[in-house]
Amino acid sequence: MKPPIDEHQLIVDTISDLRDGLAELAEKKDILEWEISQKQERLQAWQAKLGILSGEPVVEPRKRAPRGANLKAILSLLQNPASPRQGLMTSQIVAKTNLSFSSVQVALRQGYEAGLVEQVDNFWRPKLDPKPVEPGTPEAAAAARNGTVT
């Protein structure tokens, strides 16, 4: 006849086995991450060499932001209570959003045309009372894209 199973000891042993397994997996993960980084470095080096040999720089395609995302980021910055009441200059918006200058200019123009932001002197700020938008106009389409239907 088998001796009775000590449930407490069984649980302690199971926890110990799980911890050992997790430690082993963490080591494997570290090794895999190191191998991946090494291969990425080699890939970049070979791509650069190919670009030099062919005379064309190998440039990864730039990722585009989803439609209206830049304006949403700018609006959230301008509407942030920590932002100055007089608004922010374009260069300040560029610095705080990490968007390119041209992207900020385009988004501000879209926001201005949609009646969401206004420019006072050189400062951009959210419009306090956005103008109502006629359905079917380009302004309504821009407002709908940016999630600010009035």
WOCOR-V598573 format. One record per pair of residues at least 12 apart in sequence whose C-alpha atoms are under 7 Angstrom apart, sorted by the first residue. I is the first residue (numbers start at 1). J is the second residue. D is the distance in whole Angstrom. If there is no record, write none. Layout:
i/j/d
I/J/D
I/J/D
This chain:
i/j/d
68/145/6
68/146/5
70/107/6
71/107/5
71/108/7
71/111/7
72/146/7
75/126/7
78/125/6
78/126/6
79/126/6
86/123/7
86/125/7
87/123/5
87/124/5
87/125/4
88/123/5
88/124/5
88/125/7
89/122/6
89/123/5
89/124/6
113/139/6
114/139/5
114/142/6
114/143/6
115/127/7
115/130/5
115/131/6
116/130/6
132/150/6
133/150/6
